[in-house]
Amino acid sequence: MSQIEHQVHSICPEVAGSRISKFIAFLYGITAYVVFFVTILYAIGFVMGLVVPKTIDTGTATPPLEAIIVNLLLMALFAIQHSVMARQGFKVWWTQFVPKPVERSTYVLLASLSLLLLFWQWRPLPAVIWEIQNPDLAVTVVTLAFAGWVLVFTSTFIINHFELFGLHQVTNHLVGKEAEAPRFKTPLLYKFVRHPIYLGFIIAFWAAPVMTAGHLLFAAVTTLYIFVGIALEERDLVALFGDEYRQYKQRVSMLIPWRRSV
């Protein structure tokens, strides 16, 4: 066997192994995305009380104090996982153990599992805080809630839905394409409000024709978390983009469209 043939035979197993590992990473990313997609669809039904077997207002009745404590712990678990794993410092440490191409997919998968745990173990608090009796007004509020979810999905696609949820990264890894350096851009809705995804969630959570104590707890805590998340996220964005993002903050409001940022 010649020197060249020997090198080819020694390299081929490594190449094959690399291709297999890339394909496994791609399948992992697809799986994480499917779990996310099922989770977000369940979330719509859970909050709005539609179709799904367990909603925000159904389940085993428990004493109110127990329900509040359990629900707060479930939301805290999601908030901690979602915020800590999104920080740049954690990513630098985390990618020592998790391959960088699947880092985002792992984040998405764990966030989805945290939400599924919340849906499963959520304790209802059925006391009614408000109820809209007028049928036309109730339909309008439900339509507004759906519009909030549409805003969430639309906003993700305006930036890069598949990068946001990890598919872009594992696809690039599969075909051997280098990831592009992050660029600051403000397409469409992002010219009017800095966080249209969060705005959509707030609308979806609060637009309820029947607001129970459990739904109110969920909406209030998640809204508080959104403001904390925005503060952390914008700190990272300023660190990444510097004056470009600072000027954007001055021009564009955080959540209310067409209202100048203060």
Secondary structure in CASP SS format (residue, H / E / C, confidence):
PFRMAT SS
TARGET T0000
AUTHOR 0000-0000-0000
METHOD secondary structure of the structure
MODEL  1
M C 1.00
S C 1.00
Q H 1.00
I H 1.00
E H 1.00
H H 1.00
Q H 1.00
V H 1.00
H H 1.00
S H 1.00
I H 1.00
C H 1.00
P H 1.00
E H 1.00
V H 1.00
A H 1.00
G H 1.00
S H 1.00
R H 1.00
I H 1.00
S H 1.00
K H 1.00
F H 1.00
I H 1.00
A H 1.00
F H 1.00
L H 1.00
Y H 1.00
G H 1.00
I H 1.00
T H 1.00
A H 1.00
Y H 1.00
V H 1.00
V H 1.00
F H 1.00
F H 1.00
V H 1.00
T H 1.00
I H 1.00
L H 1.00
Y H 1.00
A H 1.00
I H 1.00
G H 1.00
F H 1.00
V H 1.00
M H 1.00
G C 1.00
L C 1.00
V C 1.00
V C 1.00
P C 1.00
K C 1.00
T C 1.00
I C 1.00
D C 1.00
T C 1.00
G C 1.00
T C 1.00
A C 1.00
T C 1.00
P C 1.00
P H 1.00
L H 1.00
E H 1.00
A H 1.00
I H 1.00
I H 1.00
V H 1.00
N H 1.00
L H 1.00
L H 1.00
L H 1.00
M H 1.00
A H 1.00
L H 1.00
F H 1.00
A H 1.00
I H 1.00
Q H 1.00
H H 1.00
S H 1.00
V H 1.00
M C 1.00
A C 1.00
R C 1.00
Q H 1.00
G H 1.00
F H 1.00
K H 1.00
V H 1.00
W H 1.00
W H 1.00
T C 1.00
Q C 1.00
F C 1.00
V C 1.00
P C 1.00
K H 1.00
P H 1.00
V H 1.00
E H 1.00
R H 1.00
S H 1.00
T H 1.00
Y H 1.00
V H 1.00
L H 1.00
L H 1.00
A H 1.00
S H 1.00
L H 1.00
S H 1.00
L H 1.00
L H 1.00
L H 1.00
L H 1.00
F H 1.00
W H 1.00
Q H 1.00
W C 1.00
R C 1.00
P C 1.00
L C 1.00
P C 1.00
A C 1.00
V E 1.00
I E 1.00
W E 1.00
E E 1.00
I C 1.00
Q C 1.00
N C 1.00
P H 1.00
D H 1.00
L H 1.00
A H 1.00
V H 1.00
T H 1.00
V H 1.00
V H 1.00
T H 1.00
L H 1.00
A H 1.00
F H 1.00
A H 1.00
G H 1.00
W H 1.00
V H 1.00
L H 1.00
V H 1.00
F H 1.00
T H 1.00
S H 1.00
T H 1.00
F H 1.00
I H 1.00
I H 1.00
N C 1.00
H H 1.00
F H 1.00
E H 1.00
L H 1.00
F C 1.00
G C 1.00
L H 1.00
H H 1.00
Q H 1.00
V H 1.00
T H 1.00
N H 1.00
H H 1.00
L H 1.00
V H 1.00
G C 1.00
K C 1.00
E C 1.00
A C 1.00
E C 1.00
A C 1.00
P C 1.00
R C 1.00
F C 1.00
K C 1.00
T C 1.00
P C 1.00
L H 1.00
L H 1.00
Y H 1.00
K H 1.00
F C 1.00
V E 1.00
R C 1.00
H C 1.00
P H 1.00
I H 1.00
Y H 1.00
L H 1.00
G H 1.00
F H 1.00
I H 1.00
I H 1.00
A H 1.00
F H 1.00
W H 1.00
A C 1.00
A C 1.00
P C 1.00
V E 1.00
M E 1.00
T E 1.00
A H 1.00
G H 1.00
H H 1.00
L H 1.00
L H 1.00
F H 1.00
A H 1.00
A H 1.00
V H 1.00
T H 1.00
T H 1.00
L H 1.00
Y H 1.00
I H 1.00
F H 1.00
V H 1.00
G H 1.00
I H 1.00
A H 1.00
L H 1.00
E H 1.00
E H 1.00
R H 1.00
D H 1.00
L H 1.00
V H 1.00
A H 1.00
L H 1.00
F H 1.00
G C 1.00
D H 1.00
E H 1.00
Y H 1.00
R H 1.00
Q H 1.00
Y H 1.00
K H 1.00
Q H 1.00
R H 1.00
V C 1.00
S E 1.00
M C 1.00
L C 1.00
I C 1.00
P C 1.00
W C 1.00
R C 1.00
R C 1.00
S C 1.00
V C 1.00
END
